[in-house]
Amino acid sequence: MLEMIDHLVETPTEENKNEFLKSLYDLEYFILEKAESLPKKSQQYFNTRAEAFSIRSKYAKILLAKWVSKFSSTEGCPLKYEDTLNIPFRQIKRK
């Protein structure tokens, strides 16, 4: 993902933005599926689910910092400041 972020910042085409977002959605969903294969109510289950829900925030912080350092604003960035926040009851869906 970090290489993809670097590539996106260097070449911010719509195709690269869409590819990045699809990869991000896929990663979130993959981790969430992994959690569902673990024993329910186990600590590992809850930790893996928490990881799935923190992925967007983690990569949004990295992307926004690099984007703003290059372009001086968040205009055109595929992720927004809101993506860095922990939003209660957010869902991860297959896109």
HELIX and SHEET records of a PDB file:
HELIX    1   1 LEU A    2  GLU A   10  1                                   9    
HELIX    2   2 GLU A   14  GLU A   36  1                                  23    
HELIX    3   3 GLN A   43  PHE A   71  1                                  29    
HELIX    4   4 TYR A   81  THR A   84  5                                   4    
END                                                                             
